[in-house]
């Protein structure tokens, strides 16, 4: 297994642990969220990170790391919602939610490995701030696709953008957690 795959798994475990704890605390209350609400939630987190990066100071002492973990988890929730549709109530067990989480996380990892091979790990030379910007760009794309009622002429769909957002956030976390920063 490559270094990146091992690091992806380590970050995935951290994110999953937080997801599982919140699932225990709140249940799957996120099942009521429509896709546009999830896009906006991820946007809030990414924009907050960008604000930290641009201003160089923050008034609430929470790390960008926590926001990136939230981006990973909300991206996985968005993928679950795209597959299942949103619900008017909590209609999924914790076990089923974790199974779906694991399935989509594995799919994201498989995609990352393919792209990582083709791009020859170019992301390792990128700055974390670039991941933030790319996440925001992907979110603006998703918002446009949502505004277009899911219709695209030549572009990949919403799910592909969520996978990319998730993987960019994982890359930022790898650079943070494994001290591979700028």
Beta strands, then each sheet from edge to edge (+ up, - down):
end
